[in-house]
């Protein structure tokens, strides 16, 4: 009888422990049969292995490279991109294209960051970065299927990059003389002309002197200061009906609008430029004002005039 009581108590404890584990699993909403996928939110996926992760990353980068590849060079085609706000962007600049695409894939996002870094450092060559990286990754797909580990492929590409920087690029760099003086207009024209030819083939002879003149006008006049300038100091104003041959540099301010007064010219005038709006601020909410007498209307107009005077002060 004592042995029966002990065995029944042990059995009850096991049943209690089993029920506790079941309740815990149900409370955590964890499906043991689903594995790692049962721990993730709905819509999330978990991929691993060669076919599941590595090849998919290569395919994503290859798709981005294919989109931008046709815009490479002077005869590259423009792309029409419509962003999430409905804004239409027509450009052949790779950094602008990949930024407007709003890429979410992690591997393809790295190509976007590489293009943005190239644009920030050099201002050109973004399409070459994305196209070249996409082609390198496309070549690795066959190496992965042959059985090579990704770390071995990375090591091989690193050695190839060192070989390129040590043996192949230095002789090519000697063929192009370096810019001796950044304040010399002829030197600037020589450096800027190939860059403009990549985007505006046939117009580089017209635009290169204008760009060099604008850069020199925005540089500091001190000879001891470095030959650099802010890009925001140079603006481009486009006038409908004109051509590239009619372009010229204006050292001053250009307003793309006509006059709203009868005064068309003035000598020794003092000019004041406002960087803010001069109109009365409007609220987002709509309201109704009831005016019963003429005095109410006069006082209402005077309050608006006083508010405008305070904003001007």
Secondary structure by P-SEA (a helix, b strand, c coil): caaaaaaaaaaaaaaaaaaaaaaaaaaacccccccccccccccbbbbbcccccaaaaaaaaaaaaaaacccccccbbbbbbbcccccccccccaaaaaaaaccccaaaaaaaaaaaaaaaacccaaaaaaaaaaaaaaaaaaaaaacccaaaaaaaaaaaaaaaacccaaaaaaacccccccccaaaaaaaaaaaaaaccccaaaaaaaaaaaaaaaacccccccccccccccbbbbbbcccccccbbbbcbbbbccccccccccccbbbbbbbccccccccccccbbbbbccaaaaaaaaaaaaaaaaaaac
